[in-house]
Amino acid sequence: MAKCLSSIYAVNHVVKSNNFLSGIIAAPARRALEREKIDSLEKLSGYSEKEIMKLHGFGRNAMEKLKNHMKEHQVSFRNELL
């Protein structure tokens, strides 16, 4: 009788529990925020809209959805310095 391979080899599964903005914006935009270590609306509020739009994976559609979500939670982007 053959043994189950998982009992012979160590199984390494990476399970991400990052549900930040899941269902709000598309995965490429969420991954862009993840790369920048932005995992809360509070951290997001420390960035300007222009800075977020520069991230690879972000577009107008994601930005509009994100701004609407932030508005619902009374959070806004940092103002651009003139």
N, C-alpha and C positions, 0 to 999 in steps of 0.2 A: 504494500500500500504506500503510495507516494505522500510525502509530507507537503503541506501547504508552503509555497515559497515565502510567504510573509513570515512564517515562523523561522525560516532559515536566514533570510536577509532582513536587515533593518529597513523599514519602509519610512521614507521621508516625504511626507505630504505637507505642502505649505498651504495653509488655509488662511485666507485673508478675511478678516472680520470687519473690514473697513466699509461700512455702509453709508459713509458720509456722502450725501447728495445722490444716493442711489435712487433711481426713479425720477430724479429732477433733471439731471443733465446726462448726456451720453458718456459712455465708458472712456473714450479718448480724452475728454475734458476732465473727467474724474482722475484719470491717470496722470494728467498734467499737474493737477493740484497735488496729488500724492507725491510726485517727484519733488515738488517744492516743500514737502512736509506740511501742507495746509490740510488740516483735518477737522477744522471747526469754522463756524461762521465768525467767531471772534478773531481767529488768525487771518481769515480772509479779509476782514475789515481793516487790517493793517496794510493792505495793498491797494493801489489805485486800479481803476478799471483798465487803464492803458497798460499797466504792468501785466495784468492777467491776460489781456488780449494778445500779448506777445508770446505767451506760452504755446508751444506746439501741441495742437489738439483742441485749441479753443477757437471758436468762430462766433459769428453774430448770433446764431440761434442759441448756442450754449450760454452766451452772455445774457441774452434777453431772459432766458429761463432762470438763470442764476440771479439776476437783478430782481425778478419778480419774487423769487423765494426769499431773498434777503429782505425785501420790502415787507413781506408777510411777517417776518421775524424782527422787524424794526432794527435792521442792521444795514449799514451802507459802506461803500468803499471809501478809502481815504481820499481826501481831496488832492488833486494835483497841485504841486507847488508851482507858482508862476515865476 
